[in-house]
Amino acid sequence: MKGIKKTEQSFAPFFYAVMFFLCRDG
């Protein structure tokens, strides 16, 4: 699971964008 960190850093902006969209839409 150590390799997850690098993917998490790259995926974070997209993840937050989706969360923001869901919260705003919901």
C-alpha positions as CSV (number, residue, x, y, z in Angstrom):
1,M,0.0,0.0,0.0
2,K,3.1,2.3,0.1
3,G,2.8,3.0,-3.6
4,I,-0.7,4.4,-3.0
5,K,0.7,7.6,-1.7
6,K,2.1,8.8,-5.1
7,T,-1.2,7.9,-6.8
8,E,-3.1,9.6,-4.0
9,Q,-1.2,12.9,-4.6
10,S,-1.9,12.8,-8.3
11,F,-5.5,11.8,-7.7
12,A,-6.2,14.2,-4.9
13,P,-7.2,17.2,-7.1
14,F,-9.6,15.1,-9.2
15,F,-11.0,13.5,-6.0
16,Y,-11.6,16.9,-4.4
17,A,-13.2,18.2,-7.7
18,V,-15.6,15.3,-7.7
19,M,-16.5,15.7,-4.0
20,F,-17.1,19.5,-4.6
21,F,-19.3,18.7,-7.5
22,L,-21.3,16.1,-5.6
23,C,-21.7,18.4,-2.6
24,R,-22.8,21.3,-4.8
25,D,-25.1,19.1,-6.8
26,G,-26.5,17.2,-3.9
